[in-house]
Amino acid sequence: MCEQPLLARSTIQEFLKNMKPNIKQCVSVIPIISLAMLAACSASNAVEKAGSSPSARGVEPVYKFSGDLALKGYDAVAYFNDGNAYQGSEEFTHEWNGAKWRFVSAANRDAFAIDPQKYAPQYGGYCAWAVGHGYTAKGDPEAWKVVDGKLYLNYNKDVQAMWAQDIPGYIEKGDQNWPKFLREKPEHKGE
């Protein structure tokens, strides 16, 4: 429910009390104040209907390990620059998209901070096989593959082998499912 009118009403009363009695000024100001109150109330109601965040009903945009740690602490940039999965350091961290990301160096941290979309795993680090099949499961930072410049994780290496049988098909299905998952939480398996 919109609480703006009570605040606005007291502000209007103070404004009118301090104003010199000039009825033309009062009449010209009232429509402007009324429109401002209506806009504030409408915005407040829209926020209530939408929920507190984009993931209020959907999945978290980043799969997190141990509280708020993305990629189980692995360096997202190292997959691209070094072609390996390396554990990041607490010394080099960056917060993005509701998660804490770790890196092996300040250079990797800074590269990620400039363009996180380039380095962050697709589907928020959830298993690409699962997302392609209509549900979510954790992604294992050691079961990974970079495809067309994008990082994908799978639940484990066995699942990754199944995913590898039709990578383009699973990516296409995953790309269709992921926006829906951000709005409406699907089943989560494999913890």
ABEGO torsion letter per residue (X at the ends): XBAAAAAAAAAAAAAAAABBBBAAAAAAAAAAAAAAAAAAAAAAAAAAAAEABAAAABBBABBBBGGABBGGGBBAAAAAAAGBBBBBBAABBBBBGGBBBBBABAAAAAAAAABAAAABBBGGGBBAAAAAAGBBBBBBAABBBBBGGBBBBBABAAAAAAAAABAAAAAAAAAAAAAAAAABBBBBBGX
